[in-house]
Amino acid sequence: MKYPLVQNYINGKFVNAGTGTTLPVISPLDGNLLSVVPLSATADLDQAVEAARAALPVWSRMPVKERVQVFFRYKTLLERDLQQLASLISEENGKTIGESVAEVEKCIELTEFACSIPQLVTGEILEVSKGVECRTERVPVGIVASIVPFNFPAMVPNWTIPNALALGNCMIIKPSEKVPLTLAKIALLLKEAGLPDGVFNIVNGDHTIVNAICAHPSIHAVTFVGSTKVAKHVYRQATQQLKLCLALGGAKNHLIVLPDAKADMTAQNVVASMSGCAGQRCMAASAMVAVGGVDHIIQKICDEAKKVIPGTNLGAVINKAAQQRIEQYITEAEQQGAKILVDGRKAVVEGKEDGSYVGPTVIDFVTPGMAVAKEEIFGPVICIMRADSLDEAISIENSNIYGNAASVFTQNGSYARYVIERASAGMIGVNVGVPVPREPFSFGGWNESKFGTGDITGRSSIEFFTKLKKSTVKWNPEAGVNWMS
Ligand code: NAD
């Protein structure tokens, strides 16, 4: 075992969970055992909530300009330890080192945004009648919990950590049991940056801790990022307990390719979107709607896909079960009459035979009713469907239950605008395969890709992580004069 037993992080210290139950943490790159993670009990969560409750009065009342000093330091520590964090992400998640470096760089950008929060949370004040002022100010929600998935061990936690804490909340985070190591390192960096004990706590575990978070009377708000099935469950449980909740779910992102699209650029973007992070991104393209005569672009997509080699510029999928699930989708589509143009099944990386790899896969002549067209595959697979018109393509896109991202590839601004107006998705790309809004814009999908109001990052997150306090104050305009005399 390469790393010691994973521990919870409560009140500024690493502590053992109260249970003896653990799960192995296996590297998808080569199948090696990295560590074991505890499946904590409700009592472990109670301890973390107690630590957060104790820290909240001082942290929440500290001026925001003082709080963000921690995040200025945290940002420089992320920069200092970028390579070490990237290695950890790659080992436990399976993505390439380059993708892992990009993930840490994104954490730095998210933290930069948090450092700008004092400029964004200023309140308003107005004299509404003689001697009477109304003012608004944003105050912390209290104790927030964050439940995160396996696919971005650093970035998704950093969607919420810097903003929620800079805004004066205390936090309990539950890592994915598949990738708990990166968050432990992040806890150390936050401590080194000067974050007071108890403000940030980690409780490892599985659905037991998720359900306990939703039920805990002292947790005020819950954010969740993961699959739609669990997002719905968490949203229902948390709101049932009258908590604020924002739950981000899965995705099935469509790219519409029109005949006038630039062939080389489109092919490169499509392949980068479907195969980056081995297709395990909620913003990955997994369906393409080819409108009219675009066979020359499909040919280039196949040529590009063949340059993506497992174990070199393509990382692993999270585990053997994921590999089997993805291969099953491909086989089922083939049996239903789709044509496999590039086949990533049975990928093996020499010397890493116990790793979990799927090569890039391009499937043509998929029809909208097939499972591979409707469901989230979460692997390096693109399904191509054919449409005769832009309206038909948009209707295929919009018939999907999800609504995270949608992109169009065209050189015609009117066609692009037509898609922007009609696509039922929260994040739209024009000639962009992965249309993630950069800070200060916010991240969030629509439909079954997100439950709750607002977005999880950027300016929108400020509303989620704060409450608006309104005061009405009557001053005696003569009081100062009387005192002076
Ligand atoms: P997941 O839903 O299996 O797990 C997410 C979290 O929920 C984990 O912490 C896990 O321990 C917990 N969990 C799992 N099953 C549970 C259950 N039955 N009850 C309560 N808690 C449970 O997701 P994953 O496999 O870790 O991540 C991949 C999914 O996340 C994909 O669907 C992907 O699209 C989605 N995702 C979405 C976004 C977004 O922004 N919309 C971002 C990243 C990932």
Boltz pocket constraint, residues with backbone or C-beta under 6 A from the ligand:
constraints:
  - pocket:
      binder: B
      contacts: [[A, 147], [A, 148], [A, 149], [A, 150], [A, 151], [A, 156], [A, 174], [A, 175], [A, 176], [A, 177], [A, 205], [A, 206], [A, 207], [A, 208], [A, 210], [A, 211], [A, 225], [A, 226], [A, 227], [A, 228], [A, 230], [A, 231], [A, 233], [A, 248], [A, 249], [A, 250], [A, 251], [A, 281], [A, 282], [A, 376], [A, 378], [A, 404], [A, 445], [A, 449]]
      max_distance: 6.0
